[in-house]
Amino acid sequence: MAFFNKNVGSAIVMLITTLLFTVMTVLMALVLLKVHRLYRGGGGSMQRAQEEWSTGVWKNASVREAGFNAVGQTAQGPSLPQYAAAVPSYPDNSHW
């Protein structure tokens, strides 16, 4: 605690960093629990996951396409930024 009394600025930076790491850890744990519940709610098990991994179901194009379609239906808005069709051309002033 003596360090906090000598350099308050460093102490504040360390405390903010610690709090942010703690928040991120909690959020990652919540996301992991949510994914686990989604997988278990869909009838998944460790044995089934091992079978899918060993048989290469995840490499099947139709399975991947179905997964992408399912994700695409739940996503809202464009997944990639929309750019103009024509790319602007800039004058070449290269005097480097």
C-alpha positions in Angstrom: 0.0 0.0 0.0 3.0 2.3 0.4 3.4 2.4 -3.4 -0.1 3.8 -3.8 0.7 6.7 -1.5 3.9 7.6 -3.5 2.6 7.4 -7.0 -1.1 8.0 -7.2 -1.2 8.2 -11.1 0.4 4.8 -11.5 -2.0 3.4 -8.9 -5.0 4.7 -10.8 -3.8 3.3 -14.1 -3.2 -0.1 -12.4 -6.6 -0.2 -10.8 -8.4 0.8 -14.0 -6.5 -2.0 -15.9 -7.3 -4.5 -13.1 -11.0 -3.6 -13.2 -11.1 -3.8 -17.0 -9.4 -7.3 -17.0 -11.9 -8.4 -14.3 -14.9 -7.1 -16.4 -13.6 -8.9 -19.5 -13.1 -12.1 -17.6 -16.6 -12.0 -16.3 -18.0 -11.2 -19.8 -16.0 -14.1 -21.4 -17.3 -16.5 -18.7 -20.9 -15.4 -19.4 -20.4 -15.9 -23.1 -18.9 -19.3 -22.5 -21.9 -20.3 -20.4 -24.3 -19.0 -23.0 -22.6 -21.0 -25.8 -22.6 -24.1 -23.5 -26.3 -23.7 -22.8 -27.1 -23.3 -26.5 -25.1 -26.3 -27.4 -26.5 -28.5 -24.6 -30.0 -27.2 -25.4 -29.6 -28.3 -29.0 -29.0 -31.9 -28.0 -25.2 -31.7 -28.0 -22.9 -33.7 -25.9 -19.2 -34.3 -25.6 -19.5 -37.7 -27.3 -21.5 -36.1 -30.2 -18.9 -33.3 -30.5 -16.1 -35.8 -30.6 -17.9 -37.8 -33.3 -18.5 -34.7 -35.4 -14.9 -33.7 -35.1 -13.5 -37.2 -35.9 -15.8 -37.7 -38.9 -15.2 -34.2 -40.3 -18.8 -33.1 -40.3 -17.6 -29.5 -39.8 -15.7 -29.8 -43.1 -18.9 -30.7 -45.1 -19.8 -27.8 -47.4 -23.6 -28.3 -46.9 -23.2 -28.3 -43.1 -21.1 -25.1 -43.2 -23.6 -23.4 -45.6 -26.5 -24.3 -43.3 -24.5 -22.8 -40.4 -23.7 -19.7 -42.3 -27.4 -19.3 -43.3 -28.5 -19.8 -39.8 -26.1 -17.1 -38.5 -27.1 -14.8 -41.4 -30.8 -15.1 -40.6 -30.1 -14.1 -36.9 -27.8 -11.2 -37.8 -29.4 -7.9 -38.4 -28.1 -5.4 -40.9 -25.2 -5.9 -43.3 -22.4 -8.1 -42.0 -19.8 -6.3 -44.1 -19.5 -2.6 -44.7 -21.1 -1.4 -47.9 -18.7 0.4 -50.2 -19.3 2.3 -53.4 -19.1 0.3 -56.5 -16.5 2.5 -58.1 -13.1 3.0 -56.5 -12.0 6.6 -56.6 -8.8 7.4 -58.4 -6.4 9.8 -56.9 -3.8 11.9 -58.9 -0.3 10.4 -58.8 1.8 13.1 -57.1 4.6 10.9 -56.1 7.7 13.1 -55.5 9.1 10.8 -52.9 
